[in-house]
Amino acid sequence: MPTTLPSEQTQSVLDRLRAANRAFAEVYPGPSDARQPVHTVYGGAHLFRADTAVRMGQVALRHLAAYAPTFVDFARVFGFPGSEHLPASDDEQLVLRARLETDPEAVRREHEEAWLAHRVYRRVLDKLEREAVEDFRIDFEDGYGNRPDAEEDAEAARTAEEVARGMDAGTLPPFLGIRIKPFSDELARRAVRTLDLFVTTLAARTGGRLPEGFVVTLPKVTMPEQVAALVELFERLEAHAGLAPESLRVELMVETPQAILQRDGRSALPAMVAAARGRCRGAHFGVYDYTASCDVTAAHQHMTHPACDFARHVMQVVLMGTGVWLSDGATNIMPVGPHRAAPDGPPLSALQERENRAVVYRAWKLAYDDTRHALRHGFYQGWDLHPAQLAPRYAAVYAFFLEGLEAASERLKAFMDKAAQATLVGDVFDDAATGQALLNYFLRAINCGAISEDEAAVTGLTLDEIRTRSFYRILENRRQKTAKA
């Protein structure tokens, strides 16, 4: 038998490797196991009330009822697969809807396009009724503008009181935060003053409690020193206001080319995240400021511009595995018709109604397509700016997940069967990334309401297993059960 290396020689190599692996794991711990919202609604601070999220849902429902009263209308606006084959007459639609509600699987076998359109439509309606807004940002930046200091002071305190009222009444969305002004020389003092007033007022009102999922959004970040300054302010505010340590989190807005690549060719984002010292929850891409900074003319500043895809891909490459959530930007064309009937005036004419529908449908389809574009590129969160954008947001997200449900279910079930067999016979099963990707699909789909728990159960996984959020944990638990049997 050949002579092997002395153990002390191999051990020294392994020790250095272990230290390097641990250092890598600290920087790249893997994806966050928390629920990520599918959108963030930005609204001017001057408009925020404790029940803003509830009222936005009501407006979105009225808007949907006005412009897509049936699932057929809905499918055709967004161009669902096969929507051109759905029945045109009211009578035929009623018959089909009755069948879909009594025996949806039979209809699915015969007319999958009808099943998909109806399923998405019903779930969008349910979402708007139950939880129309997942995340809301009280905006003191672009949505608010530059106002006299006394006015913004008053607004910072007032919005904090409204948040406290919403906490008491249970009317806040699952995620909430404020966007302050950027930390530029001109606006940093104002940003700090607003943050201070908001946080101290809220903490005094709630006894040191913050809403679940609270975050502070820092716009137009250009260098890590701005993030470090905000974190230092967080520490001082937490101590001063009686908040739990590390309870204040930051969200970075990527809106400048310098945040994507510095002049030495390196991305500034890793240093910015490091400067947050574990407090960075997300990085949000700002489409319009970014394209403007790239000297793209206004007529061509849109969500799918190639410059935007480049920036998104850089964000993915440098932040994947860090646990920082990525978010796309917003479609800035609002689905609001040009004509409105006065309260005491005559109703809109037929021509005005048609013009309103045309405007709304174009804007809906644009928002839907922009969201699908982001989803295909692996961005599962985006911005919305108006209640009328909520329906196309959920339509795009739900259709995206439901279209792939059957194939993903079959793949995950087959994958888990293969993994279980490997466990039983003692083989090494090394394709964990595939299993985790499929599991992430179901986690996101369940969290946002795209698919039900019963639909996920056909994968062979229990709800508890899915909620572990870890493919490795599922396999380890099954391995332990097999060993005990």
C-alpha positions in Angstrom: 0.0 0.0 0.0 1.4 3.5 -0.9 2.6 5.8 1.8 0.1 8.6 2.3 0.7 12.2 3.4 1.2 12.7 7.2 -2.0 13.7 8.9 -0.6 17.0 10.1 0.1 18.1 6.6 -3.5 17.4 5.4 -5.0 18.8 8.6 -3.3 22.1 8.2 -4.8 22.4 4.6 -8.2 21.4 5.9 -8.1 23.9 8.7 -7.4 26.8 6.3 -10.1 25.5 4.0 -12.6 25.3 6.9 -11.8 28.9 7.9 -12.3 30.1 4.3 -15.6 28.2 4.0 -16.9 29.8 7.2 -15.8 33.2 6.1 -17.6 32.6 2.8 -20.8 31.4 4.6 -20.9 34.6 6.7 -21.0 36.7 3.5 -23.3 34.3 1.6 -25.6 32.6 4.1 -28.1 31.8 1.5 -31.6 33.2 0.7 -33.6 34.7 3.5 -36.2 32.3 5.0 -38.7 35.1 5.6 -41.7 35.9 3.5 -40.8 38.5 0.7 -43.7 40.7 -0.4 -44.4 40.7 -4.2 -44.6 44.5 -4.3 -44.0 47.7 -2.4 -46.6 50.5 -2.8 -45.1 54.0 -2.6 -47.4 56.7 -1.5 -46.8 60.4 -0.6 -46.5 60.9 3.2 -49.1 63.7 3.1 -51.7 61.1 1.9 -51.0 58.3 4.4 -53.6 57.3 6.9 -53.9 54.3 9.3 -56.3 52.6 6.9 -54.6 53.5 3.6 -53.9 49.9 2.7 -57.6 48.9 3.3 -58.9 51.9 1.2 -56.5 51.0 -1.6 -58.0 47.5 -1.7 -61.5 49.0 -2.0 -60.5 51.3 -4.8 -58.7 48.4 -6.6 -61.8 46.3 -6.4 -64.1 49.0 -7.8 -61.6 49.6 -10.6 -61.5 45.9 -11.4 -65.3 45.6 -11.4 -65.6 48.6 -13.7 -63.1 47.5 -16.3 -63.0 43.7 -16.0 -66.3 42.5 -14.5 -65.8 38.9 -15.8 -62.9 36.5 -15.9 -63.2 36.6 -19.7 -62.7 40.4 -19.9 -59.8 40.0 -17.5 -58.1 37.3 -19.5 -58.4 39.2 -22.8 -57.0 42.4 -21.4 -53.9 40.7 -20.3 -53.6 38.3 -23.2 -53.8 35.0 -21.3 -52.9 32.0 -23.4 -56.0 30.9 -25.3 -58.1 33.9 -24.2 -59.2 34.4 -27.8 -61.1 31.1 -27.6 -63.1 32.0 -24.5 -66.9 32.5 -25.2 -68.0 36.0 -26.2 -71.7 35.9 -25.3 -72.9 36.6 -21.8 -75.0 33.4 -21.8 -72.1 31.2 -22.7 -69.9 32.8 -20.1 -72.5 32.2 -17.4 -72.7 28.5 -18.3 -68.9 28.2 -18.4 -68.5 30.0 -15.1 -71.0 27.7 -13.4 -69.1 24.7 -14.6 -65.8 26.2 -13.4 -67.3 26.8 -9.9 -68.8 23.3 -9.6 -66.3 21.1 -11.4 -63.1 23.0 -12.2 -61.0 19.9 -12.9 -63.3 18.7 -15.6 -63.2 22.1 -17.3 -59.4 22.1 -16.9 -59.1 18.8 -18.9 -61.3 20.2 -21.7 -60.4 24.0 -21.7 -57.3 24.7 -19.7 -57.3 28.3 -20.9 -60.7 28.9 -19.2 -59.6 27.2 -16.0 -56.5 29.4 -15.8 -58.3 32.6 -16.5 -61.0 31.9 -14.0 -58.6 30.6 -11.3 -56.4 33.7 -11.6 -59.4 36.1 -11.6 -61.0 34.6 -8.5 -57.7 34.7 -6.6 -57.0 38.2 -7.6 -60.4 39.2 -6.3 -59.8 37.3 -3.1 -56.4 38.9 -2.6 -57.8 42.4 -3.1 -60.5 41.7 -0.6 -58.2 40.1 2.0 -54.8 41.7 1.7 -54.6 44.1 -1.3 -51.3 45.7 -0.1 -48.4 43.5 1.1 -45.9 46.3 1.6 -46.3 50.1 1.8 -43.7 52.8 1.9 -44.6 56.2 3.4 -42.7 58.4 1.0 -41.0 61.6 2.1 -38.9 61.7 -1.2 -40.2 61.8 -4.8 -43.8 61.2 -3.8 -43.7 64.0 -1.3 -41.3 66.6 -2.7 -39.4 69.4 -1.0 -41.6 71.4 1.4 -41.0 73.9 4.3 -39.2 72.3 7.2 -42.1 73.0 9.6 -44.5 71.2 7.2 -42.3 68.1 6.9 -41.7 68.0 10.7 -45.5 68.0 11.3 -46.0 65.3 8.7 -43.3 63.1 10.1 -45.0 63.2 13.5 -48.5 62.8 12.1 -47.6 59.8 10.0 -46.0 58.1 13.0 -49.3 58.7 14.9 -51.2 57.1 12.0 -48.9 54.1 12.0 -49.5 53.7 15.8 -53.3 53.9 15.1 -53.0 51.3 12.4 -51.1 49.0 14.7 -53.8 49.3 17.3 -56.6 48.7 14.7 -54.9 46.0 12.7 -55.2 47.9 9.4 -51.5 48.0 8.4 -50.2 45.8 5.7 -47.8 42.9 6.6 -44.8 45.1 5.7 -44.4 48.8 6.2 -41.7 51.5 6.2 -40.8 55.0 5.3 -38.6 56.4 2.5 -36.5 59.4 3.7 -34.7 61.8 1.4 -31.2 60.9 0.1 -28.1 61.5 2.1 -26.7 64.1 -0.2 -25.1 67.3 1.1 -28.3 69.3 0.3 -30.8 66.9 1.8 -29.1 64.7 4.5 -30.0 67.0 7.4 -33.7 67.0 6.3 -33.6 63.2 5.9 -32.1 62.7 9.4 -34.7 65.1 11.0 -37.6 63.3 9.4 -36.3 59.9 10.5 -35.7 61.1 14.0 -39.1 62.7 14.4 -40.9 59.7 12.9 -39.2 57.0 15.0 -39.2 58.9 18.3 -42.9 59.8 17.9 -43.8 56.2 17.0 -41.8 54.7 19.8 -43.3 57.1 22.4 -46.8 56.2 21.2 -46.3 52.4 21.1 -43.9 51.9 24.1 -41.0 51.1 21.9 -42.7 48.8 19.4 -42.4 49.0 15.6 -44.7 47.4 13.1 -43.8 44.0 11.8 -41.6 44.2 8.8 -40.7 47.8 9.3 -37.9 49.2 7.2 -36.3 52.6 6.3 -35.6 53.1 2.6 -32.5 55.1 1.7 -32.8 56.5 -1.9 -30.1 57.3 -4.4 -27.3 55.6 -2.5 -24.0 56.3 -4.1 -21.4 55.1 -1.6 -21.1 52.8 1.5 -20.4 55.8 3.8 -24.0 56.9 3.4 -25.2 53.4 4.6 -22.8 53.4 7.5 -24.0 56.9 8.6 -27.6 55.6 8.6 -26.7 52.6 10.6 -25.0 54.7 13.2 -28.1 56.8 13.4 -30.2 53.6 13.9 -28.1 52.6 16.9 -28.5 56.0 18.5 -32.2 56.1 17.8 -32.7 52.6 19.2 -31.0 53.6 22.4 -32.7 57.0 22.7 -36.2 55.8 21.9 -36.1 52.5 23.8 -36.3 50.3 20.7 -34.9 46.8 20.7 -31.3 46.6 19.4 -31.0 46.1 15.6 -34.8 46.5 15.2 -34.3 49.2 12.6 -33.6 47.8 9.1 -32.5 49.5 5.9 -33.5 49.1 2.3 -31.2 50.5 -0.4 -32.4 52.1 -3.6 -30.2 51.4 -6.5 -30.7 54.4 -8.8 -27.3 55.5 -10.0 -24.7 53.8 -12.3 -22.1 54.4 -9.5 -24.1 52.0 -7.3 -23.8 49.3 -10.0 -20.2 49.8 -11.0 -17.6 52.1 -9.6 -14.8 53.6 -11.8 -12.5 50.7 -10.9 -14.9 48.3 -12.4 -16.1 46.8 -9.1 -19.7 46.9 -7.9 -20.4 49.2 -4.9 -23.3 47.0 -3.7 -21.3 44.5 -1.6 -19.6 47.3 0.3 -22.9 49.0 0.8 -24.5 45.8 2.2 -21.4 45.3 4.4 -21.7 48.8 5.7 -25.3 48.0 6.9 -23.8 45.4 9.3 -26.5 42.9 8.9 -29.4 45.4 8.8 -29.9 45.5 5.0 -33.2 43.8 4.0 -33.4 44.7 0.4 -32.1 46.5 -2.7 -34.7 48.2 -4.9 -34.0 49.2 -8.4 -35.0 52.7 -9.5 -35.7 52.5 -13.2 -36.2 56.1 -14.1 -33.5 57.7 -12.1 -31.1 55.1 -13.3 -31.9 55.4 -17.0 -31.8 59.2 -16.7 -28.4 58.9 -15.1 -27.3 56.8 -18.1 -28.4 59.6 -20.4 -31.3 57.7 -21.8 -33.9 60.1 -23.2 -37.3 60.3 -21.5 -39.1 58.7 -24.4 -37.0 55.5 -23.9 -37.0 55.3 -20.1 -39.0 52.2 -19.4 -38.8 49.0 -17.4 -37.5 46.7 -20.2 -34.7 49.0 -21.5 -31.5 47.0 -22.0 -29.7 49.3 -19.5 -32.1 48.2 -16.8 -31.6 44.5 -17.5 -27.9 45.0 -17.2 -28.3 46.7 -13.8 -30.7 44.0 -12.6 -28.3 41.2 -13.6 -25.4 42.9 -11.8 -27.6 43.2 -8.7 -28.3 39.5 -8.9 -24.8 38.4 -9.5 -23.4 40.4 -6.5 -26.2 39.9 -4.0 -27.5 36.4 -4.7 -27.0 34.2 -1.6 -26.5 37.2 0.7 -30.1 37.1 2.0 -30.8 40.6 0.6 -34.1 40.8 -1.2 -34.1 42.2 -4.7 -37.0 44.4 -6.0 -37.7 45.8 -9.5 -39.1 49.3 -10.0 -42.4 50.6 -11.1 -44.4 51.1 -14.3 -45.0 54.8 -14.4 -48.0 54.8 -16.7 -51.1 54.9 -14.6 -54.2 52.9 -15.6 -56.6 55.9 -15.0 -58.9 57.1 -17.8 -58.8 60.8 -18.9 -62.5 61.4 -18.3 -64.3 61.6 -14.9 -68.0 62.3 -14.4 -68.7 65.2 -12.0 -70.6 64.2 -8.8 -73.7 66.3 -9.9 -73.0 66.3 -13.6 -74.1 64.1 -16.5 -72.7 60.6 -16.9 -69.9 60.0 -19.3 -70.7 59.6 -23.0 -70.2 56.3 -24.8 -67.2 57.8 -26.5 -65.7 58.9 -23.2 -66.2 55.4 -21.7 -64.5 53.8 -24.7 -61.5 56.2 -24.4 -61.3 55.5 -20.7 -61.2 51.7 -21.3 -58.6 52.1 -24.0 -56.3 54.0 -21.7 -56.8 51.7 -18.7 -56.4 48.5 -20.8 -53.1 49.8 -22.3 -51.7 50.7 -18.9 -52.9 47.4 -17.4 -51.2 45.4 -20.1 -48.0 47.4 -19.8 -47.9 46.8 -16.0 -48.7 43.1 -16.5 -46.0 42.7 -19.1 -43.4 44.6 -17.1 -44.1 42.4 -14.1 -43.8 39.2 -16.2 -40.5 40.5 -17.5 -39.2 40.9 -14.0 -40.5 37.5 -12.9 -38.7 35.8 -15.8 -35.5 37.6 -14.8 -35.8 36.3 -11.2 -37.1 39.6 -9.6 -40.2 38.6 -7.5 -40.9 42.0 -6.1 -41.6 45.4 -7.7 -43.2 48.8 -7.0 -46.7 49.9 -7.5 -47.8 53.6 -7.4 -51.6 53.5 -7.6 -54.5 51.2 -6.5 -55.4 50.5 -10.1 -52.0 48.8 -10.6 -52.8 46.1 -8.0 -54.9 44.0 -10.2 -52.3 43.7 -13.0 -49.6 43.0 -10.4 -51.4 40.1 -8.9 -52.7 38.9 -12.3 -49.1 38.7 -13.6 -47.8 37.0 -10.4 -50.6 34.5 -10.1 -50.6 33.6 -13.8 -46.8 33.1 -13.7 -47.1 30.6 -10.8 -50.3 28.8 -11.9 -49.0 28.3 -15.5 -46.1 26.3 -14.1 -47.9 24.6 -11.3 -48.5 21.2 -12.9 -45.0 20.8 -14.2 -43.4 22.1 -11.0 -45.6 19.7 -8.9 -44.6 16.7 -11.0 -40.9 17.7 -10.9 -40.8 18.3 -7.1 -42.7 15.0 -6.4 -40.3 13.0 -8.6 -37.4 14.8 -7.1 -38.4 14.1 -3.6 -39.1 10.4 -4.4 -35.6 10.2 -5.9 -34.1 11.9 -2.9 -36.0 9.6 -0.5 -34.8 6.5 -2.4 -31.2 7.8 -2.3 -31.6 8.2 1.5 -32.9 4.7 1.9 -30.1 3.0 0.1 -27.4 5.3 1.5 -26.5 7.0 -1.8 -25.3 10.6 -2.0 -27.9 12.8 -3.5 -26.1 15.9 -4.7 -28.6 17.8 -6.8 -29.8 19.9 -3.8 -30.0 23.1 -5.8 -32.7 21.7 -8.0 -34.8 20.7 -5.0 -34.3 24.1 -3.3 -35.3 26.0 -6.5 -38.5 24.0 -6.8 -39.2 24.4 -3.1 -38.7 28.2 -3.4 -41.3 28.2 -6.2 -43.9 26.8 -3.9 -42.9 29.0 -1.0 -43.3 32.2 -3.0 -46.6 31.0 -4.6 -48.2 30.0 -1.3 -47.1 33.2 0.5 -48.6 35.5 -2.1 -51.8 33.5 -2.5 -51.1 32.3 -6.1 -51.6 28.6 -5.1 -53.4 27.0 -2.2 -51.9 24.7 0.4 -54.0 21.8 -1.1 -52.5 22.4 -4.5 -49.0 22.3 -3.0 -49.7 19.0 -1.2 -49.8 17.1 -4.5 -46.0 17.3 -4.4 -45.9 14.8 -1.6 -44.6 17.3 0.9 -46.5 18.2 4.0 -47.3 21.9 4.7 -45.0 21.7 7.7 -42.2 20.5 5.4 -42.8 23.3 2.9 -42.7 25.8 5.8 -39.3 24.7 6.9 -38.1 26.6 3.8 -35.1 24.3 3.5 -34.6 21.4 1.2 -31.7 20.2 3.4 -33.9 20.2 6.5 -36.6 18.2 4.8 -34.1 15.5 3.7 -32.5 15.4 7.1 -35.8 15.0 8.9 -36.8 12.2 6.6 -33.4 10.6 7.0 -33.8 10.6 10.8 -37.3 9.1 10.5 -36.0 6.4 8.2 -33.2 5.6 10.7 -35.7 5.3 13.6 -38.1 3.1 11.7 
